[in-house]
Amino acid sequence: MSILSCFSMRLRRTGVSAAAAVLLSLVVALPALAQQSLTVGLYPWVPRLAQFEQAITAAWAQVEPNVQLVFLTADQWDGGYDMNPPANADVFVFDAMFFQDFLGGNYLEAMTPAEIQNANDLIPYARDGVQSNGNYYAIPLLGCSNVLFYQKGDQQLAAATTFNEVSNALNQCTYTSQIPPDRRGLMTDMSGGTTNAALYLDIAHAMTGTYPLPLPPTPQDLNTNAIAEQKTMLATASYFNATVANDNSYQQSIWFSEGFGRAVVGYTESMSQMSDATRANIAFKVMPFGDGTEQPLFYADVISVNTTTSQRNTRTLAVKLANLMASTDVVVDSIGATATEPVPQYLMATRASVFQQLSQQFPLYQDMWNMVNNANPLMFALAGDARSWLDAMKNVIKTDVRSNYQCGCDFKASQTIANNNAAPAICSSTCQPHGGWNGQWTNAYPAAQDGSVCGCNACPLPAASLAEAAPASKAVGGPKGKND
């Protein structure tokens, strides 16, 4: 006899009708059979996304064991770059450059200051950036900035405080291959449209100090000085190094760790891809885009509660989960070292206490805290029409930056070059579609990885400029998801 049948029989013996018995038995049994759940969209562009899921799930089970967490995949939630928050997501993490977009679209549930736990521990730029009209519309989770990495003994780069000092130290056109042949030049990822647009805004802010960031309405309104600085940055690297989208979006940092390039611009989490020896000998600072006196812009990845939670009666649980995800212990468990991963993700935190805890074992977090604490940054946030502006302008900016590139490019030779006597005929033919041969060729690694290469005068604009780079899977990571 089933449990429900036994229960109904007992009710009938006390004078309750059979129909009422069935109804009451279902009401009594329902809480035991049903398990509430919350749907979570994490920011997917981190080195080890699974670590976040595991840390959050374990901590949540301690406080709400009967409420299951369902995590969206990167195909279901991309952090806001091309998607609006899904209606079924109770809690979601997104790039705060879209904060005004999502606030205006009524995706962000208002939270009172009393609902935000340990708010004084949050770094001011991120805490201030998620408030409006006295309410919080998100809780900061992670931060990042364009960071210049170089070797500790590089006194010239260590002393450089302006963009011109950095670019003069590194020089331009020092290599034309995708990978520098040795410790020369800059490496950076400028392959994506959104990456180029965000970099343009960062540079324009450094030049003008204007904040909130203005969005030029037409291509004719773009700041030509900012475009010129981006072109200089591209020439300080090489065309192929900066414009080719790699399968691993931390590839430039890996090459730096292998001994190539004098400096690399990336995000702090790229240190997770470097060797122990490289990390022991690395120095870094916020990449200056102006004269060194500007307030730099820092990105933030923030946790919001969806306004749709009111319809599902999950708001209270969602606010509880958002606070847990942003709590010190959970963030440390999400980005720190684990039993199977001895190296932290080196993601930048937005809580002082997270830096304090991680720096006890990993001194680079103390260096990172010093950089953040001394920067006095502003949050990189765009106006409410950010998505439409990016869609309209990102390829324009990318094409402008790549046009009339001054340094030339390496192209694989049509056949192996045996010696100098063979080079003119082979390279003249190879470079005929690329502005002609500049007189250089090599069989040496890394420029020539699987054959000979010829130096050609022109780089492949516009085809390479207009080809969109797919966002990295960021199981290996991509630069904050902006590489689209």
C-alpha positions in Angstrom: 0.0 0.0 0.0 1.4 3.4 -0.9 2.1 6.1 1.6 -0.7 8.3 0.0 -3.2 5.4 0.3 -2.3 4.9 3.9 -2.7 8.6 4.6 -6.1 8.7 2.9 -7.3 5.7 4.8 -6.4 7.3 8.1 -8.4 10.4 7.1 -11.5 8.4 6.2 -11.3 6.7 9.6 -11.5 10.2 11.2 -14.6 11.1 9.1 -13.0 13.0 6.2 -14.3 12.3 2.7 -12.3 10.4 0.2 -12.1 13.4 -2.2 -10.9 15.7 0.5 -8.5 13.0 1.6 -6.8 12.9 -1.8 -6.7 16.7 -2.0 -5.2 17.1 1.5 -2.7 14.3 0.8 -1.4 16.1 -2.3 -1.1 19.3 -0.4 0.9 17.7 2.4 3.1 15.7 0.0 3.9 18.5 -2.4 6.7 20.3 -0.5 8.5 17.0 -0.1 8.3 16.2 -3.8 9.0 19.7 -5.3 12.4 21.3 -5.2 12.7 25.0 -6.1 15.5 26.1 -8.4 17.3 29.3 -9.5 18.7 29.8 -13.0 22.1 31.5 -13.1 24.0 33.1 -16.0 27.7 33.4 -15.1 30.1 35.6 -17.0 31.6 33.0 -19.3 34.9 34.7 -20.3 37.1 33.5 -17.5 40.0 31.0 -17.5 38.2 28.4 -15.5 34.4 28.8 -15.5 33.8 25.4 -13.9 35.6 26.6 -10.8 33.0 29.3 -10.3 30.1 26.9 -10.7 31.7 24.5 -8.2 32.5 27.1 -5.6 29.0 28.7 -5.8 27.2 25.4 -5.8 29.1 24.2 -2.7 28.5 27.4 -0.7 24.9 27.6 -1.7 24.2 24.0 -0.6 25.3 25.0 2.9 22.6 27.7 3.1 19.8 26.5 0.8 20.2 22.8 0.3 16.7 22.4 -1.2 17.1 25.1 -3.9 18.9 23.7 -6.9 21.1 26.0 -9.1 20.9 25.6 -12.9 23.7 27.3 -14.8 23.3 28.6 -18.3 25.9 27.7 -20.9 28.0 30.3 -22.8 25.6 29.8 -25.8 22.7 30.8 -23.6 24.4 33.8 -21.9 27.4 35.6 -23.3 27.8 38.3 -20.6 25.8 40.9 -22.5 27.9 41.4 -25.6 25.2 40.2 -28.0 22.4 39.0 -25.8 19.9 40.6 -23.4 19.5 38.9 -20.1 17.3 35.8 -20.6 13.9 36.0 -18.9 14.5 32.7 -17.1 17.7 33.8 -15.5 17.1 34.7 -11.9 20.7 36.0 -11.4 23.2 36.9 -14.2 26.7 38.3 -14.4 27.5 40.8 -17.2 30.0 43.3 -18.4 29.1 46.6 -16.7 29.8 48.5 -19.9 26.1 47.6 -20.6 24.9 48.7 -17.2 22.9 51.7 -18.5 21.6 49.6 -21.5 20.2 46.9 -19.1 19.0 49.5 -16.6 17.0 51.3 -19.3 15.7 48.0 -20.6 14.2 47.1 -17.1 16.4 44.0 -16.7 18.0 45.0 -13.4 16.1 44.6 -10.1 16.6 47.4 -7.6 18.2 46.4 -4.3 18.3 48.7 -1.3 21.7 49.5 0.3 20.5 47.3 3.3 20.3 44.3 1.0 24.0 44.5 -0.1 26.2 42.7 2.3 29.6 44.1 3.3 29.3 47.0 0.7 32.2 49.0 2.4 34.6 46.2 1.3 33.8 46.8 -2.4 36.3 48.9 -4.4 34.8 52.4 -4.8 34.8 52.6 -8.6 32.8 49.3 -8.9 30.5 50.0 -6.0 29.7 53.6 -7.2 29.2 52.4 -10.8 26.3 50.0 -10.0 24.2 52.5 -8.1 21.4 54.7 -9.3 18.9 56.9 -7.4 20.0 55.5 -4.1 19.6 51.8 -5.0 22.0 49.1 -6.1 21.2 47.4 -9.4 24.1 45.0 -9.3 26.9 43.8 -7.0 30.4 44.0 -8.3 32.2 40.6 -8.8 35.3 41.1 -10.9 37.3 43.9 -12.4 40.0 44.3 -15.1 42.0 46.9 -17.0 44.4 47.1 -19.9 47.7 46.2 -18.2 51.2 46.5 -19.5 53.4 43.5 -18.6 57.2 43.6 -18.8 60.2 42.1 -17.2 61.3 43.4 -13.8 64.7 44.4 -15.0 63.3 46.6 -17.8 64.1 50.0 -16.3 63.0 52.0 -19.3 59.5 50.5 -19.3 59.3 50.7 -15.5 59.9 54.4 -15.7 57.5 55.1 -18.6 54.4 56.8 -17.3 52.8 58.1 -20.6 51.8 56.4 -23.8 54.5 58.2 -25.7 57.2 57.1 -23.3 56.0 53.5 -23.6 55.8 53.6 -27.4 59.2 55.3 -27.7 60.8 52.7 -25.4 59.4 49.8 -27.5 59.8 51.5 -30.9 57.7 50.8 -34.0 58.1 48.3 -36.9 60.6 46.2 -34.9 59.1 43.0 -36.3 56.7 42.1 -39.1 55.9 38.4 -38.2 53.1 37.3 -36.0 55.5 36.3 -33.2 58.5 38.6 -32.4 61.8 36.8 -33.1 63.1 37.7 -29.6 62.5 40.1 -26.8 61.5 43.0 -28.9 58.3 45.0 -29.6 54.9 44.9 -28.1 52.2 42.1 -28.3 48.5 42.8 -27.9 45.2 41.5 -29.1 43.3 44.0 -31.3 41.5 41.4 -33.4 37.9 42.0 -32.4 35.6 44.8 -33.3 34.3 45.4 -29.8 37.9 45.3 -28.5 38.9 48.1 -30.9 35.9 50.2 -30.1 36.5 49.8 -26.3 40.2 50.6 -26.8 39.2 53.7 -28.8 37.0 54.9 -26.0 39.7 54.2 -23.4 42.2 56.3 -25.4 39.8 59.1 -26.1 39.0 59.3 -22.4 42.7 59.5 -21.6 43.1 62.3 -24.0 40.0 64.4 -23.1 39.1 63.4 -19.6 35.4 63.3 -20.6 33.3 61.1 -18.5 30.7 59.6 -18.9 32.2 58.3 -22.1 30.8 60.1 -25.1 29.8 57.9 -28.1 30.5 59.7 -31.4 27.3 59.5 -33.4 29.0 59.1 -36.9 32.4 58.0 -38.2 33.1 61.6 -39.0 32.9 62.4 -35.3 35.5 60.0 -34.2 38.5 61.5 -32.4 41.3 61.3 -35.0 44.0 61.6 -32.4 42.6 58.6 -30.6 42.6 56.6 -33.9 46.2 57.8 -34.5 47.3 56.4 -31.1 45.7 53.1 -31.8 47.6 53.0 -35.1 50.8 53.7 -33.3 50.0 50.9 -30.8 49.4 48.5 -33.7 52.8 49.5 -35.3 54.5 49.0 -31.9 53.3 45.4 -32.2 52.9 43.9 -35.7 49.9 43.7 -38.0 49.5 39.9 -37.6 50.3 39.8 -33.9 47.6 42.2 -33.1 44.9 41.4 -35.7 44.9 37.6 -36.0 42.4 36.0 -33.6 44.1 33.0 -31.9 42.3 29.9 -30.6 43.7 30.8 -27.2 42.9 34.4 -26.4 45.8 34.6 -24.0 48.2 33.5 -26.8 50.3 36.7 -26.7 50.9 36.2 -23.0 52.0 32.6 -23.6 54.4 33.8 -26.2 55.7 36.4 -23.8 56.2 33.6 -21.2 58.2 31.7 -23.9 60.6 34.5 -24.3 59.2 36.5 -27.2 58.3 40.2 -27.1 59.5 42.9 -24.8 56.1 43.7 -23.4 52.5 42.5 -23.7 49.2 44.3 -23.1 46.5 42.1 -21.6 44.4 41.5 -18.5 45.6 40.3 -15.2 44.1 36.8 -15.7 46.6 36.2 -18.5 49.2 35.6 -15.8 47.4 32.3 -15.2 48.7 31.1 -18.5 52.4 32.1 -17.9 55.1 29.9 -16.4 56.2 30.1 -12.8 59.5 31.5 -13.9 57.8 34.3 -15.9 55.5 35.2 -13.0 58.5 35.4 -10.7 60.2 37.9 -13.0 57.2 40.0 -14.1 56.2 43.6 -13.5 53.0 45.2 -14.5 51.0 48.5 -14.4 48.0 50.1 -15.9 48.7 50.8 -19.5 48.9 54.6 -19.9 46.9 55.9 -22.9 47.5 59.6 -22.1 50.0 61.8 -20.3 49.9 59.8 -17.1 47.6 62.1 -15.2 44.3 60.7 -16.3 42.0 58.5 -14.2 42.2 55.1 -15.9 39.1 53.2 -16.8 38.5 49.8 -15.2 36.0 47.3 -16.4 33.7 45.4 -14.0 31.8 42.2 -14.2 28.7 42.6 -12.0 25.9 40.4 -10.6 22.3 41.4 -11.1 19.0 40.1 -10.1 16.5 39.8 -12.9 13.3 41.9 -12.7 11.4 38.7 -13.8 12.1 37.1 -10.4 9.1 39.0 -9.0 6.9 37.0 -11.4 8.4 33.7 -10.1 8.5 34.8 -6.4 12.2 34.1 -6.5 13.5 37.6 -5.8 14.4 37.0 -2.1 16.4 33.9 -2.9 18.0 35.6 -5.9 19.2 38.5 -3.8 20.6 36.0 -1.3 22.4 34.1 -4.1 23.8 37.3 -5.6 25.3 38.3 -2.2 26.7 34.8 -1.7 28.4 34.9 -5.2 30.0 38.2 -4.4 31.1 37.2 -0.9 34.8 37.1 0.0 35.0 33.4 0.7 33.1 32.4 -2.5 35.1 34.8 -4.7 38.4 33.4 -3.2 37.2 29.9 -3.9 36.0 30.9 -7.4 39.3 32.5 -8.5 42.0 31.1 -6.2 44.1 28.0 -6.4 42.5 24.6 -5.9 43.6 21.0 -5.2 43.9 20.3 -8.9 44.8 23.9 -10.0 47.8 25.1 -8.1 47.8 28.5 -9.8 45.0 31.0 -9.2 43.1 32.5 -12.1 44.7 35.9 -11.4 41.4 37.6 -12.1 41.1 41.0 -10.6 38.7 41.2 -7.6 36.4 44.1 -6.6 36.7 43.4 -2.8 39.7 44.5 -0.8 39.4 41.4 1.4 39.8 39.1 -1.5 43.1 40.7 -2.4 44.2 40.5 1.2 43.4 36.8 1.4 44.9 35.8 -1.9 48.1 37.9 -1.4 49.0 35.8 1.6 49.9 32.9 -0.6 50.3 34.6 -4.0 52.3 37.9 -3.8 51.3 39.0 -7.3 47.9 39.7 -5.8 49.6 42.3 -3.5 51.1 43.8 -6.6 47.7 43.8 -8.2 46.1 45.4 -5.2 48.8 48.2 -5.2 48.0 48.8 -8.8 44.3 49.0 -8.2 44.5 51.0 -5.0 46.8 53.6 -6.5 44.9 54.0 -9.8 41.7 55.7 -8.5 39.9 54.4 -11.6 36.5 55.1 -13.1 34.2 52.3 -14.2 34.1 51.7 -17.9 30.4 52.2 -18.6 28.6 53.3 -21.8 25.4 55.2 -22.4 22.1 53.5 -22.8 22.5 53.0 -26.5 25.8 51.2 -26.1 24.9 48.0 -28.0 23.6 49.9 -31.1 26.6 52.2 -31.1 29.0 49.3 -31.0 27.2 47.5 -33.8 27.4 50.6 -35.9 30.9 51.8 -35.2 33.1 48.8 -34.2 34.1 47.8 -37.7 34.5 51.4 -38.8 37.0 51.9 -36.0 38.8 48.6 -36.7 39.2 49.4 -40.4 40.4 52.9 -39.7 43.0 51.6 -37.2 44.3 49.0 -39.8 44.4 51.3 -42.8 47.7 52.5 -44.2 49.7 50.3 -41.9 53.3 51.5 -42.1 55.3 48.4 -41.2 54.4 45.7 -43.7 53.7 42.0 -43.1 55.3 38.6 -43.5 53.6 36.2 -45.9 54.4 32.5 -46.4 56.6 32.1 -49.5 55.2 30.1 -52.4 58.1 27.7 -52.1 61.1 27.1 -49.8 63.8 29.8 -50.2 67.2 28.1 -50.3 69.4 31.2 -50.3 69.6 34.9 -51.1 69.9 34.2 -54.8 66.6 32.3 -54.8 64.8 34.9 -52.7 64.0 37.7 -55.3 62.1 35.6 -57.7 60.1 33.7 -55.1 59.4 36.7 -52.9 58.5 39.0 -55.8 55.9 36.5 -56.8 54.7 35.9 -53.3 54.4 39.7 -52.5 52.9 40.7 -55.9 49.3 40.8 -54.4 50.7 42.5 -51.2 52.3 45.8 -52.4 55.5 44.2 -53.6 58.6 42.7 -51.9 60.5 44.8 -49.3 63.7 42.9 -49.7 63.4 40.8 -46.6 62.9 37.0 -46.2 63.7 34.4 -43.5 63.6 30.7 -42.8 64.0 31.2 -39.1 61.5 30.5 -36.3 59.2 32.0 -35.2 58.6 34.1 -38.3 58.9 31.0 -40.5 57.2 28.2 -38.6 56.6 25.8 -41.5 58.5 27.1 -44.4 60.0 30.4 -45.7 58.4 33.8 -45.4 58.8 37.0 -47.4 58.4 40.5 -46.2 55.8 42.4 -48.2 55.0 46.1 -48.2 51.2 45.9 -47.6 49.0 44.0 -45.2 45.7 42.4 -46.0 43.2 45.2 -45.7 40.3 45.2 -46.0 39.6 41.5 -46.0 41.3 40.7 -42.7 40.0 43.9 -41.2 36.4 43.2 -41.8 36.5 39.5 -40.9 34.9 39.2 -37.4 36.9 37.2 -34.9 34.7 34.7 -33.1 34.6 35.1 -29.3 37.1 32.7 -27.6 35.7 29.7 -25.8 37.4 31.0 -22.7 37.9 27.5 -21.3 41.2 28.9 -22.3 40.0 32.5 -21.9 39.3 35.5 -24.0 39.9 39.1 -23.2 36.8 39.9 -21.3 34.6 38.7 -24.1 35.1 41.9 -26.1 37.0 40.0 -28.8 34.0 39.9 -31.2 
